[in-house]
Amino acid sequence: MDLGALEAQIAATFGARDRARGVDGTFRRLVEEIGELAKALRVGDRSALALELSDVVAWTVSIAVLCGVGLEEALDRYSRGCPRCGASPCRCPMDPRGR
């Protein structure tokens, strides 16, 4: 599924609820899902990890749809390599925290 199709499906399926919940409420749901993703990562459960990753993506798409942001266009900055240094693989120096 491409991003445009995913955005359309998320909007059709959850758009009314997302609008009723608003951006703040929808963002809170994303944060909850990120917490669940963190737990799945700590536990190392691959099936839970796949489920939580899909939830994080879906809630991120919901926020993009609510805010009128097209993700294909927004993510284009990554299509040519690192958006900071322009290289692929990235050549940016890592900071002491591993970023």
N, C-alpha and C positions, 0 to 999 in steps of 0.2 A: 504494500500500500504506500503510495507517495504522500507527501505531507499535505498537499492540497486536498486529496481525497480524505485523509484523516481529519483535517480541519472541518470539512463538510459533514462527515459522519458524526463527529463530536458535537458540532453545532446542531444538527438535526436531532440527535439523541438526547443531549443534555442542555441545549441552549436556553430553554425556558427556565429550567431549574437554576442554571448558572446566573441568568439575569436576575432572578428573584433573590438569589443568595448574594449577588453583587461581587465585585472584584475582591473586597476584603475577605468575605466569607469563603470565596473560592480559593484565595491565596492561603487561608488557614488550612483548608483541606489539603492543599499541596504540601504544606509544611508537615502535616500529620503523616502523609504518605512518605515524605523524605525520612521521617523518624522510623517508619516501618521498613524502609529500604536499608537504613543504617543497621537495624536489628538483623535483617536477613543477611547483610554483609558480615556482621560479627559472627553469626551462627554458621555461615557457610552453606546454607541450604539453597541449592541451585534452583529448585522449582519455586521457592518463595522469592528468591532474587528476581527471577523472570517476571513473576506476578507483580512485585513491587516496582520494578523498573517500568513495566507497562502502565501502572497506575500513575507514577510520577510523570511520564510522558503525557498521558491523557489529561491530567490536571494542568500541566503546563500548556497544552494545546487549548484547554478551556479558557485559561487566562488570556492567551493570545487572541482567541476569537472574541472574548468580551471586550478587549482593548482595541480591536481592529488592527492587530499586527499580523501580517502574513509571515509565517515562519520560513517559507522557502526564501523569501526576499531577505528576511532578517539573518538567516543562516548562510546566505551567500558569502558573507565575509570570511567564512571558513573554507570556501570552495577552492581556493588557490594556495592553501597552506596556512601557516600560523598568521592570524590577523595582526600580531605585533611585529614579528621579525620577517614575515613573508616566506619563510623557508618551510619545506616539508622533507624530512621531519623538522620539527621546531628546533631552533638553535638558541632560543632565549636562555640566559643563564638561570639556573634554579636558585631560588632563595634558600636560606637555611631551613625553612619549614618544608622544603620539598616541592614547592610550587614552581 
